[in-house]
Amino acid sequence: MSLLSQVEAALDTIRPYLEADGGNVSIEEITPEGVVKLKLLGSCGSCPMSIMTLKAGIEQAIKKAVPEITGIEAINLTDIDDPNAVLPENLR
């Protein structure tokens, strides 16, 4: 199984939780150094808690399933203090 397939499989284990709040994630790149670059989609892209989702959920799921991965980065992470950030429950 390719590295990309392994990371996708790891993400599939947490996608139902992301989708429950109107979000998702896509893999933009896996660098030669083993860093996964992700794009947060839907409500995950504008949520001020996206850093927590990335660290506590996405990063743990990937690193547990694919130990070769050295890091996870979101290319569009919303800052917790961003005045334009919107919590998922406010999108409904």
SULTAUR-V987406 format. One record per pair of residues at least 24 apart in sequence whose C-alpha atoms are under 10 Angstrom apart, sorted by the first residue. I is the first residue (numbers start at 1). J is the second residue. Records with the same first field share a line. If there is no record, write none. Layout:
I=J + J
//
This chain:
3=30 + 34 + 66 + 68 + 69
4=29 + 30 + 36 + 66
6=62 + 65 + 66
7=36 + 61 + 62 + 63 + 65 + 66 + 69
8=62
9=61 + 62 + 65 + 66
10=58 + 59 + 60 + 61 + 62 + 63 + 64 + 65 + 66
11=57 + 58 + 59 + 61 + 62 + 65
12=61
13=58 + 61 + 62
14=57 + 58 + 61 + 62
15=57 + 58
17=57
18=42 + 43 + 44 + 53 + 57 + 58
19=43 + 44
20=88
21=87 + 88 + 89 + 91 + 92
22=88 + 89 + 91 + 92
23=47 + 88
25=54 + 58 + 74
26=74
27=74
28=74 + 75
29=73
30=69 + 71 + 72
31=69 + 70 + 71
33=68 + 69 + 70 + 71
34=67 + 68 + 69 + 70 + 71 + 72
35=68 + 69 + 70 + 71 + 72 + 73
36=62 + 69 + 70 + 71 + 72 + 73 + 74
37=71 + 72 + 73 + 74 + 75 + 76
38=72 + 73 + 74 + 75 + 76 + 77
39=73 + 74 + 75 + 76 + 77
40=74 + 75 + 76 + 77 + 78
41=76
42=88 + 91
43=85 + 86 + 87 + 88 + 89 + 90 + 91
44=76 + 77 + 78 + 85 + 86 + 87 + 88
45=74 + 75 + 76 + 77 + 78 + 85 + 86
46=76 + 77 + 78 + 79 + 80 + 82 + 84 + 85 + 86 + 87 + 88 + 91
47=77 + 78 + 79 + 80 + 82 + 84 + 85 + 86 + 87 + 88 + 89 + 90 + 91
48=77 + 78 + 79 + 80 + 81 + 82 + 83 + 84 + 85 + 86 + 87 + 88
49=77 + 78 + 79 + 80 + 81 + 85 + 86 + 87 + 88
50=74 + 76 + 77 + 78 + 79 + 80 + 85 + 87
51=77 + 78 + 79 + 80
52=80
//
